[in-house]
């Protein structure tokens, strides 16, 4: 479905789902794969926030800038399933784990109005002892939208004011997405169909063992060249 935001930039997030350490490691693998794909498309990427876990990454949010970034990437919204022999299993057992990819449009601030009294604003220490976050440890901002419970954070900028402004843009995009989803569910309910829970609606499976295959469940596109896909060869799936 076409959107007025298709030609603009995207806010791209990956969240660890069911699977413990394997799910966090899966986020790290997906992050590497998507960064290679963004590079092939000449998109500019800037990390907004990251939460690390024992197995890898619990969640990460990035700005992806480039003409048509949102229109191209929005189809990646959904659950990505991993099947492999777990490197965290002493018995070398096969595990299934999940990660959720969320793609939002980078919208203008006046598109969604948020009342000041509906916001809870917190300033926190940024994660990580250094690296790209060096000298930014006190600047992380977390916003909670009280009526919906939606929480977003930003730690990419040096100043708290800039992080607040960027976090507000992400929150507005999430609220816009929520409004659109509620409208779609209402239409589906009127047509007599039952919407499928998003978290259970996996769009793609990546199988490492007992054979190698990547399969998109929406159009039944598949390939056995797993390594090439993980290196960012995603056009057949994304387009």
Protein Blocks (a to p, Z undefined) as FASTA:
>chain_A
ZZfklmmccdddddddehijmmmmmmmmmmmmmmmmmmmnopacddfbdcddfklpfbdc
dddedehklmmmmmmgccdddddddfkbmnlpacdddddddddddddfklpccdfklpcc
dddddehjeljlgoilmmcccdddfknopacddfkbmbfklmmmmmmmmmmmmmmmmmmm
mmmmmmmmmnopacddfklmcfbdcdfbfbdcdddfklopacfklmlmmnopaklmmZZ
